[in-house]
Amino acid sequence: MSIWLVMISLGLLTFATRLSFIALMERIKLPVMFQRALRFVPIAALSAIIAPELGYLNNSLALSPFNPRLIAGIIATVVAYRTKNVIWTITAGMLVFWLLKIWL
Amino acid sequence: METLTQAPTPSREFWLGVRGELPILFGVVPFGMIYGILALSAGLSPLDAQAMSSVVFAGSSQFMTAKLISAVTPGLIIILTGFVINLRHALYSASLAPYMRHLPLRWKAALAYLLTDEAYAVSIIHYQEPGDLTNKHWFLAGSGLTLWTSWQISTGVGIFLGAQIPAAWGLDFALPLTFIALVVPGLKDRSSTFTAIVASVAALLFFGLPFKLGLIAATFVAIAAGLWSEKK
């Protein structure tokens, strides 16, 4: 299959996914339970993206103090909690990450 | 008598959206550049690599697609994998839908095209704040277009730079850091914190599932956990 066919198919599927509820919800009445669940969507999805980025090194679980991504991620979490500032969080995380990579 | 609240103008909402998205770009621009670099090293032509950023326009699935193409994976598997990775956007769609009922279909389609993790994350915060809904979709237009433009440019820069930025710098790490900055300030009560913890643990446990299904599985488990802890 050509790369373009793959790209266009994936692009259309992704667009349809993004449009799905925005376009259809007028016609469907969603259960209350579902509406309450939506509040947790951003937290759940983004956390599920973050954790493996921190906890895995080269496709194997690395929950150790010698994993620079894990330690830098934990420190960035503390900074994000304290400052609520995106730039401080990224700066602190990257600096710790680079320092640990030099030391470890 | 009813109190009249004036809705902010479209252009004010638009620029608020642009401004809301700017800090996020610190994480997105390096990610886009690394995508450009990786796509070339995976064997895509510069044109293919650039086109994917506007045709698919979803970072993690673009990385995966480039990786799978270099491993000579059958096209159908690549499409299925990318589709599963992007399934979480259906949840974003459901979460924004109640705020977009009043919009014509062409607006809904345009905003759906721009609906990425990063644009969603800042826009949902804005939508959930009290205020007149009339022009709030311009906020998502502003944040979405800002992200779209920087994604195209950073991809282009990555393609241009080729392999000149050493992978050892680990600039891709800026992306999870960006997501941390977006999620953590939103953990205001026990059930949202619980949701984040369950999502993290589940994502680590499910990481090995085929076709990257772990991401969507962990998301659903965590949402269920959040609902359960809210009821208690």
Chai-1 contact restraints between the chains, C-beta under 6 A:
chainA,res_idxA,chainB,res_idxB,connection_type,confidence,min_distance_angstrom,max_distance_angstrom,comment,restraint_id
A,M1,B,G75,contact,1.0,0.0,6.0,A-B,restraint_1
A,I3,B,D48,contact,1.0,0.0,6.0,A-B,restraint_2
A,V6,B,G75,contact,1.0,0.0,6.0,A-B,restraint_3
A,V6,B,I78,contact,1.0,0.0,6.0,A-B,restraint_4
A,V6,B,I79,contact,1.0,0.0,6.0,A-B,restraint_5
A,M7,B,M52,contact,1.0,0.0,6.0,A-B,restraint_6
A,M7,B,V55,contact,1.0,0.0,6.0,A-B,restraint_7
A,S9,B,I79,contact,1.0,0.0,6.0,A-B,restraint_8
A,L10,B,V56,contact,1.0,0.0,6.0,A-B,restraint_9
A,L10,B,I79,contact,1.0,0.0,6.0,A-B,restraint_10
A,L10,B,G82,contact,1.0,0.0,6.0,A-B,restraint_11
A,G11,B,V55,contact,1.0,0.0,6.0,A-B,restraint_12
A,G11,B,V56,contact,1.0,0.0,6.0,A-B,restraint_13
A,L13,B,F83,contact,1.0,0.0,6.0,A-B,restraint_14
A,T14,B,V56,contact,1.0,0.0,6.0,A-B,restraint_15
A,T14,B,A58,contact,1.0,0.0,6.0,A-B,restraint_16
A,T14,B,N86,contact,1.0,0.0,6.0,A-B,restraint_17
A,F15,B,Y113,contact,1.0,0.0,6.0,A-B,restraint_18
A,T17,B,N86,contact,1.0,0.0,6.0,A-B,restraint_19
A,T17,B,H89,contact,1.0,0.0,6.0,A-B,restraint_20
A,T17,B,A90,contact,1.0,0.0,6.0,A-B,restraint_21
A,R18,B,H89,contact,1.0,0.0,6.0,A-B,restraint_22
A,R18,B,S93,contact,1.0,0.0,6.0,A-B,restraint_23
A,R18,B,A112,contact,1.0,0.0,6.0,A-B,restraint_24
A,R18,B,L115,contact,1.0,0.0,6.0,A-B,restraint_25
A,L19,B,A112,contact,1.0,0.0,6.0,A-B,restraint_26
A,S20,B,A90,contact,1.0,0.0,6.0,A-B,restraint_27
A,S20,B,S93,contact,1.0,0.0,6.0,A-B,restraint_28
A,F21,B,S93,contact,1.0,0.0,6.0,A-B,restraint_29
A,F21,B,A94,contact,1.0,0.0,6.0,A-B,restraint_30
A,F21,B,A97,contact,1.0,0.0,6.0,A-B,restraint_31
A,I22,B,S93,contact,1.0,0.0,6.0,A-B,restraint_32
A,I22,B,A97,contact,1.0,0.0,6.0,A-B,restraint_33
A,I22,B,M100,contact,1.0,0.0,6.0,A-B,restraint_34
A,I22,B,K108,contact,1.0,0.0,6.0,A-B,restraint_35
A,I22,B,A112,contact,1.0,0.0,6.0,A-B,restraint_36
A,A23,B,K108,contact,1.0,0.0,6.0,A-B,restraint_37
A,M25,B,A97,contact,1.0,0.0,6.0,A-B,restraint_38
A,E26,B,R101,contact,1.0,0.0,6.0,A-B,restraint_39
A,A37,B,I223,contact,1.0,0.0,6.0,A-B,restraint_40
A,A37,B,L227,contact,1.0,0.0,6.0,A-B,restraint_41
A,L38,B,A94,contact,1.0,0.0,6.0,A-B,restraint_42
A,L38,B,S95,contact,1.0,0.0,6.0,A-B,restraint_43
A,F40,B,T195,contact,1.0,0.0,6.0,A-B,restraint_44
A,F40,B,I223,contact,1.0,0.0,6.0,A-B,restraint_45
A,F40,B,G226,contact,1.0,0.0,6.0,A-B,restraint_46
A,V41,B,L91,contact,1.0,0.0,6.0,A-B,restraint_47
A,V41,B,S95,contact,1.0,0.0,6.0,A-B,restraint_48
A,P42,B,A121,contact,1.0,0.0,6.0,A-B,restraint_49
A,P42,B,I124,contact,1.0,0.0,6.0,A-B,restraint_50
A,I43,B,V183,contact,1.0,0.0,6.0,A-B,restraint_51
A,I43,B,S192,contact,1.0,0.0,6.0,A-B,restraint_52
A,I43,B,T195,contact,1.0,0.0,6.0,A-B,restraint_53
A,I43,B,A196,contact,1.0,0.0,6.0,A-B,restraint_54
A,A44,B,T195,contact,1.0,0.0,6.0,A-B,restraint_55
A,A44,B,A199,contact,1.0,0.0,6.0,A-B,restraint_56
A,A44,B,T219,contact,1.0,0.0,6.0,A-B,restraint_57
A,A44,B,A222,contact,1.0,0.0,6.0,A-B,restraint_58
A,A44,B,I223,contact,1.0,0.0,6.0,A-B,restraint_59
A,A45,B,R88,contact,1.0,0.0,6.0,A-B,restraint_60
A,A45,B,T219,contact,1.0,0.0,6.0,A-B,restraint_61
A,L46,B,F179,contact,1.0,0.0,6.0,A-B,restraint_62
A,L46,B,V183,contact,1.0,0.0,6.0,A-B,restraint_63
A,S47,B,V183,contact,1.0,0.0,6.0,A-B,restraint_64
A,S47,B,A196,contact,1.0,0.0,6.0,A-B,restraint_65
A,S47,B,A199,contact,1.0,0.0,6.0,A-B,restraint_66
A,S47,B,S200,contact,1.0,0.0,6.0,A-B,restraint_67
A,A48,B,A199,contact,1.0,0.0,6.0,A-B,restraint_68
A,A48,B,A203,contact,1.0,0.0,6.0,A-B,restraint_69
A,A48,B,L215,contact,1.0,0.0,6.0,A-B,restraint_70
A,A48,B,A218,contact,1.0,0.0,6.0,A-B,restraint_71
A,A48,B,T219,contact,1.0,0.0,6.0,A-B,restraint_72
A,I49,B,F179,contact,1.0,0.0,6.0,A-B,restraint_73
A,I50,B,P176,contact,1.0,0.0,6.0,A-B,restraint_74
A,I50,B,F179,contact,1.0,0.0,6.0,A-B,restraint_75
A,I50,B,I180,contact,1.0,0.0,6.0,A-B,restraint_76
A,A51,B,S200,contact,1.0,0.0,6.0,A-B,restraint_77
A,A51,B,A203,contact,1.0,0.0,6.0,A-B,restraint_78
A,A51,B,L204,contact,1.0,0.0,6.0,A-B,restraint_79
A,P52,B,A203,contact,1.0,0.0,6.0,A-B,restraint_80
A,P52,B,F207,contact,1.0,0.0,6.0,A-B,restraint_81
A,E53,B,P176,contact,1.0,0.0,6.0,A-B,restraint_82
A,G55,B,L204,contact,1.0,0.0,6.0,A-B,restraint_83
A,A76,B,L177,contact,1.0,0.0,6.0,A-B,restraint_84
A,A76,B,I180,contact,1.0,0.0,6.0,A-B,restraint_85
A,T77,B,I180,contact,1.0,0.0,6.0,A-B,restraint_86
A,T77,B,V184,contact,1.0,0.0,6.0,A-B,restraint_87
A,A80,B,I180,contact,1.0,0.0,6.0,A-B,restraint_88
A,A80,B,A181,contact,1.0,0.0,6.0,A-B,restraint_89
A,A80,B,V184,contact,1.0,0.0,6.0,A-B,restraint_90
A,Y81,B,V184,contact,1.0,0.0,6.0,A-B,restraint_91
A,K84,B,P185,contact,1.0,0.0,6.0,A-B,restraint_92
A,V86,B,P23,contact,1.0,0.0,6.0,A-B,restraint_93
A,V86,B,A181,contact,1.0,0.0,6.0,A-B,restraint_94
A,I87,B,P23,contact,1.0,0.0,6.0,A-B,restraint_95
A,I87,B,F26,contact,1.0,0.0,6.0,A-B,restraint_96
A,T89,B,A181,contact,1.0,0.0,6.0,A-B,restraint_97
A,I90,B,F26,contact,1.0,0.0,6.0,A-B,restraint_98
A,I90,B,G27,contact,1.0,0.0,6.0,A-B,restraint_99
A,I90,B,A174,contact,1.0,0.0,6.0,A-B,restraint_100
A,I90,B,L177,contact,1.0,0.0,6.0,A-B,restraint_101
A,G93,B,L177,contact,1.0,0.0,6.0,A-B,restraint_102
A,F97,B,F173,contact,1.0,0.0,6.0,A-B,restraint_103
